[in-house]
Amino acid sequence: MEYRLLGRSGLKVSTITMGTMTFGGSGWAQKTGALDVSEAKRLVDICIDTGVNLLDTADAYSDGRSEEIVGEILRGRRNDGVLIATKARYPMGNGVNNAGNSRFHLIEACEASLRRLKTDVIDLYQLHHWDGHTPLEETMEALDTLVRQGKVRYVGCSNFSGWHILKALGVSEREGRQRFISQQIHYSLESRDAEHELLPVAIDQGVGVLVWSPLAGGLLSGKHRRNQAAPQDSRQFAGWKEPPIRDENRLWDIVERLVSIAEERGVSPAQVALAWLIGRKAVTSIVIGGRTETQFRDNLAAADLKLTTEERDLLDSVSRTPLPYPYWHQRNAASDRLGEADMEALAGHFEC
């Protein structure tokens, strides 16, 4: 297992992170799985034994039950170097102040997460989503307070747009607050939108990238194929709608390319899709989830799979999306003065 620095920090995390949205199985998360403590512990042990050192959860997963299960499993094991990441933002009660990124909610939510996780400190505390109602000065001050109180070690964000991140980093710099060391985003061969803003921001500003749903909700696992019904044990069969598929033919073309490369290498299509992500510039770690030992062992094997330049080119050619404005104009008219982050936004498009 490889370990990479998480953004502009001294914290090293494994290239594979264990996601725990399948723990608990209540509320909207039940479509992804419903693992109890004993089942979850067996999978956590497999991940840790393979070298995974970061577990990612959120207070909203199964209404806090996921955090409780993580806390139960890791009780007494925090000295083994296992890191915990969790998130806050979504409603955790019926009160008008039980949601969002206000100082009131974040401090209350963090203390509740600490209780559920049965720990004194959260290694990475992430804003689960943007809050357009709360001033960023208030939000960043609240996160800074949690770090100074010793309840949180590092802070990050999730599902922010590029300008959201830059605005937050600007507030942190101007007011001397803790800055985001990471962003957790959706990114995969099927969904490459993050390449236009979020990955360039990561490169330019030193923000680590954790990738959620790297297999596009399982659609890139090889189990879903063109003109076939969704497998009955899949989250799509249960009604899961993320990510939105805007071009179904493109999706199946990607899957067929994954299957072709996987068969030549003697590995699974999922491993190929995950290895492509691990090898992408700016990506720090990919968050894998699952319900079975077979799924986790297969996905964990991607940490050691290195794709050739030719294989990566084949995957890029079938998954690349058209450049939106202003990137096509920058490519055509300003490529002589582009920087490293700009080139990431245009990667693979100079042959057009």
Secondary structure, 3 states (H helix, E strand, C coil): CCEEECCCCCCEEECEEEECCCECCCHHHHHCCCECHHHHHHHHHHHHHHCCCEEECCCCHHHHHHHHHHHHHHCCCHHHCCEEEEEECCCCCCCCCCCCCCHHHHHHHHHHHHHHHCCCCEEEEEECCCCCCCCHHHHHHHHHHHHHCCCEEEEEEECCCHHHHHHHHHHHHHHCCCCEEEEEEECCCCCCHHHCCHHHHHHHHCCEEEEECCCCCCCCCCCCCCCCCCCCCCCCCCCCCCCCCCCHHHHHHHHHHHHHHHHHHCCCHHHHHHHHHHCCCCEEEEEECCCCHHHHHHHHHHHHCCCCHHHHHHHHHHHCCCCCCCHHHHHHHCHHHCCHHHHHHCCCCCCC
